[in-house]
Structures are given as structure tokens and as C-alpha cells.
Amino acid sequence: MAESRTAVAADPDEPDRGSTTPTGTRRSGPGGRHRTYDAQHRAAADTNPDGPTLAPPSLPGLSVWATAQRTGPVQRRGRYVPESVQHPARMLPAIAAHAIDAYTDPGDLVLDPMSGIGTTLVEAVHAGRDALGIEYESRWSDIADANLRHARTQGATGRGGVIRGDATDILSLVPAALIGQVALVVTSPPYGPTVHGLVRTGDELDIRDNRYNDGADKGNLAYRDLTGLADGFAQILRGCHTLLRPGGTVVVTARPWRKKGELVDLPSAVIGAGIRAGLVPTERCVALLAAVRDGHLVARPSFFQLQSVRKARTAGTPMHLIAHEDVLIFTKPAAPITPSTPDGAGSGG
């Protein structure tokens, strides 16, 4: 489903991409193990909405993840440095934490090729995994470094680091010794500036930080059109394919957005990019961007999403808030895939 038509109550205090304490399973390769939790975690969040992220209890799994039971600021409070809020499209910590718990074991290596402020890395080291991030813009990699240092002061046992560079050339950045060693890739392609950003309220409304940089450097994939973004992302995933161990997993969060009224189907573009990179799609889950409260959804849209929907409706377009994002899961085959050929194909006439 591309967008939600469910009636939801907006939560204006949450400018984030939605929070995650998902329902899912623990898998090892296509169709493997899946450890799950939802109702108990949801109940814990309802009774303690401002508490720390809780360890997930085991319950039968679903492909719909209850992902926004707590707001992003609550999830990050005390766990990340204050400067982290400056990034326009932060992954919610519980998204990364769930993927790491579901698809890796302690001591495994986790990679985020577009690591931003280091959310994947921080959650990995807290979970006893090692983590490596690639980040194009030094502004964000500096904050990622600070978040990793902060995690160590909080007792994180994993090792983490950030490499500054262009992930489309990831194999020139990562030590060759890591080829075939990565257990899990967790990342998200960049979105356009209408779906994220930072809003501060005070004497005046301050809307800012809805762009990755000042716009002068077009190297960031966020400034490409959908075709250019998909091509660049496929290039990144090809490098990740080389770094993954056989049977390793790639988890990508993506959501569609509206551009001049047209729905931009980024999830489908990501699936195509993964296939071109030699990865096998194994799961497609839904991560709710709304909290579940007494059988109802409570939306947590950003200011920019609300603004876009209101403008569209004023113009007569019946747009709805997107209340979920796709979680696209790929696996690196344990053995090379050889294309099948029909009988007689390639033989002389």
C-alpha cells in the first residue's frame, strides 16, 4: 500500500520519520528464523511512553511492524547527542535496533553505507555488534562520531566507526579485509525535502534543516531525480553485495512521496535497484508511522508532510497522510545465481 486512507489523529510534536519497535521475526536467509514481538511491547510503550527503549519480548510475528509507539525524540533522549536533531531524515533508532536484533548475532558486523548521524551504528554497538558507516557529508559524519563516542560512555560493547566518502564507490573506501564479512546492511535512500525537516517553535515559527546541505554540492543522491537516485543506490548496493557474507541480509526502509501531485514510488525503485545489484528480495514489511492507541492510529507526520497535504487538499487533490513506510529485505545468495537458459538457447540454427 502506497499511502494510508485510515483516519488518523495527527501528533504535531513529532517531526521525525516515525519510530519503530516492530513486530517481526528473526530470520537467517530467505524464510529462516524470525523472532517476533508486538503486543507486549505495545503495552509497555502505552504504560511507559517516556521510558527507554525496551528489549523485545517474543511473540508470533507479523509483517506489519508497530513502529511509532513512541516518538523519535523520546527514543533518542539521552542516547544521542543533541546535535543529532539537525539531520533532516533521521532513521528511528528502533527501526535499526529491530533489524539488528532480527538478522544478526552478537559480534556480527553491521554496515550502513548512508549512515547520516549514525543511528544504525549506535544501535549496533549497543547490541554488542561491530558497525561501520559511510557518510558523504562531513557535517553528519562528525555527529555520527560524537554519537559513537557517547555510546561508549554509556557502556556500548561493540566497536564502531565512520568513513567519510561517496558510497557509490564504497569498495575503494572499505578495507579489502572486510569483503565477505558483513552480516547485515541497514540503510535508507535519501528523500526529497518535502517529507522531513526540523521545526522549532517559540516566539516565531522556525522551519529549517529540511535539506541535506546548502544545495551547492549535488553529489548527495537526494538531489537526483528518481532514475538517478535508483541508479546511484543500485551502485551502492552492488558494493554492499561484495561486502556481505553469503546469506547476508540487506534491510532498506523507503516510502513513496508526492511530487507535483504525482506519487513517486521509491520502494519499487529500491526493489529494482536491489535486484540489479544481485540481491534477492525475500520480504516486504510495513513499518507503521502512526502509533496504535485503543484500536486507532495516531499519526506522527512531519510539519512538511502536513503542509504538503493541506496544500494539495486546498488545490482539490484528495491527498492523505502516508502512515507507513516499506521495509524491503534482501538476501545475498549463498551461492552465485546462474541464469537459466531455455532448451536449445545459444545453439546454432
N, C-alpha and C positions, 0 to 999 in steps of 0.2 A: 504494500500500500504506500502510495506516494505522499499522501497527506491525510490528516485526521479530519473527519467531519463530526467527531464526537463533541458534544457540548462540554466545554471546559471552563473552569474559572481561572482567570489569569493571576499569576503571582508577580506583581510588578517589581519586587525586590530582587529578582534573580536575573541578571544579565548574562548568565552562562549558557553553555550548550546543553545543560541537563545533567543530572547526577546519576550515578549507577551503583546499585547494589543488586546485581542481576540475578535472574533465575537462569540457570544454565546447567550444563553437565560437564564433567571432566572427561576430556577426550584425548586419546593418543592416536593420531592419524585418523583417516576417514572412518566415521562410525564407531570410534573407540570409546573409552571410558568417559562418562560425563557426570561430575559430582554437582548436585544442584541444591538450590535454596531459594525460597521466595517468601512464603507466608510468615515464617518465624522472623525473618529479617525485616519484613514489612512491619510486623507487630512491634519489633524492637525499635524501629525508627519512629513509629507513631507514639510510643510511650516515652521515647528519649530523643526528640528531634534535634536537639543541640549537642548530643553526645558524640563521642568519637566513632569512626567507622568500626563496625563490629565484625568479628570473624563470622563467616557464613555457616549456618547450620546446614546439614544435608537433608534434602527433600527431593521428591520426584521432580524431574526437570521439565521445563517448558522452553520454547524458542522465543517467548516474549519475556524480556528482562524488565523487572520493576526497577527502573533506573533513576528516578528522580524523587525518591522518598525524602531526601534531604537536599538542601540547596548546595550549590558549589561552594559558596563562602564557608558554610558550616563544615563541609568536608575538608577544606584546606586550612581551616583555622588552627594555627599553631604548628601545622605540619609543613607549611611552605612559607617562604619569606614574603613580606608584604608586597614587594615589587612584582610578584607573580601576577597580580591582577592587571598589569599593563598589557599583557598579551591579548590580542583580540579574539582568539578562538581556542581557549584552553580546553584540553580534554579533561573530563571529570575524573578525579582520582579513582573512584570506584569502578569505572569502566576498565581502566588499566589493571586495577587490582584483581578484578574478577578474571580477566583474560589470563593474567599471570598465574593465578591460583588454579584455573581450569586446565591450562595447557602446558604447565611446566612443573618441575620438581625443584626443591632447594638445590642450589649450586649450579643450576642451568644458566645459560647466557641469553639475555633478552636484548633485542635491538629495536630502536626507534629511529628510522632514517630521516624523520622530520620532527625532531624532538621538542622544538619550542622551548618552553621553560622547564622541561624535564619531568613532566608528570609520570610518564611511563618509567623513567629511570628511578625516580624517588620511590614509587610503589614497588618496583622490583627489588631495590636494595633493602627496603623494609621487610620484604618477604624472604630475604635470605638468598636472592638470586643476584648474579652479576649483571650489569647493564651497560650498554654503550649507546650513545646518541650521536646523531649527525645533525647539525643545525647550520643553516645558511647564513643567518643574520647574527652578528656578534652580540647585539643587544639582548637577544633571547638566550644565547648560549652562556652569557655571563650570569644571567639569572638562574639558568639550569645548574651551573657550577655552584652558585650560592645555595640552591635548594639541596644539592647533594651534600655539601658541607654541613648544612643544617640537619640533614637526615642522619649523618654520622654522629652529631652531638646528641641525637635522640636515641642512639643505640642501634641504628641500622647495621646489619651484619654483612650485607652484600657490598661488592665493590662496584663503583660506577664512574663513568667518565663521559665527556662530551668532546667530539671532534668538530671543529669549525670548517665547513666546506659545503660544496654542492653535492647533494646526494645522488644526482643523476650520474655522477662519476664516482660512486661510492667505493668501488674496488680499488681506486687509486688512493683512497683515504684510510681505509681499514687495513691493519696489518694482515699480511698473507696468511699468517699462522691461524687466523680466525676463520678461514674458509672452511665451510662444512661444520662449524662449531655452534652456530646459533640455533637455539631451540625454538625461539618464538620471536616474531616481529609484531609489534603493536604500533599502529600509526594511524594518521588520518590526513587525507589531502586537504589543502587549504580551500576555504570557502571565500565567496565574494564578500565585500564589506557590508552588505545589507543584512547579513544574518548574525552578526556578532558585534561586539564592541563593549565599551565601558561607559557607564553613565553615572555621574556623581550628582547628588542633589544637595543644595544648600540655599544660599540667598538667590542663586541663579542656577538654572539647569546647565550642567556642563557635559556635553556629549563629545567624546573623543576616543582615540585609540581604537577606531574600527578599521584600521589599515595596518598591514604588517610593517611597513616602513613609510617614508615620506613620498613614495611613489616614483622617486627618481631612478631607483635600481629595479629594473624589470626582470632580474634574474629569478626572483621568487615566483614559483608556479602560480601563486594567487593572481598574478596579473596576466595570465594567459587565458585565451578562450578555452571552451570545453575540449576541443580537439587537441590543442597544445597542452592543456593540463593532463589529459588522458595519456598522451604520448610521453610526456615527461614522467608521469607516475609509472607507466609501464617500464620505462628505462630504470627507474629506481627499484622496481620490483624484480627486474632481471638481476640486478646486483644482489638483492636480498636472496633470491633463489640460489645464487652461488654460495652465499654465506651460510644459508640454512643447512642443517644436517638432514639426511634423508628422513622423511616423515615429519620434518619440522612444520610449524604452523605459522600462518600469517593472519592477523586479525586487523581489519580495516573498518573504521567507523566512517560513515558517509551519509549525507542526507541530500535530498533534492532542494533546489531553491528556485525562486521566481526571478526572471529577468525580462523586464518589459512585458510582464503578464504571462510569459511562457515558462512552463516548468522545465528546469534544467535537470535532467535525470543523471545526476552524478553517480549514484550507486550502480547503475547499469554500465556506465563508462568504466568504473573501477573493476567490475567483474571482467569486462573485456580486456582491460589492462593486465589483470592477473593471469588470464588465460594466455595472452600473448607473451607473458613472462615465463611461461612454462609451469605455472601453478595450477592446481586442480581445485575448483570451488567445491567445498564439502558441506557448508552450512550457510544459511542466511537467516539471521535472527533479527528481532525487533527490539531496540532499546527505547523504552518509553522516555519521553522528555517531559512527562507530567507525573505528578505524584498520584498515588491511588489512595483515596480517603473515603471510607464508608461507601465503597462501590462507585465512586465518582472520580473523574480525573481533574486534578488541579494543575493547570498549565504553568510552566515556568518559561515563558518566552522572553527573549531579549527586547530591549527598547526598539531596536531596529526591526525586528520581526513584527512587533505590534504596529510600528509606524508604516511598514510596507503593507500590511493587511488593511489598515484603516484607509490608506490612500487608494488601494485597489477597490475597496468597497465603495468609497466615495465616487470613484470613476465608473461604478456599475459592474465591476468584476467580483463575483461571489467567492473571493479567496478565503481560505480557512487557515488557521494556525497549524503548522506542522507539529504534531505532538509525539513524534518518534524519529529516530534515525536508524538506518540499517547497520547491522553488524555483519560484515562479509568475511567469511572464514575460508581460507585456502590452505592446502597442504602441498608440500613438496613431495613428489612421488618417491617411494623408497628405491625404485629402480627407474632408469630412463624410459620415457614413453616413446615407443616406436610407432610411427603412423602405419595404420593398416592399409593395404592396397587391395583393390578388387582382383579376383582371379583373372589372370591374363594381363593385368595392367603392367605396362612397361615392356611387354614383349613385342617382338616385331610383327608387322601385319601380315 
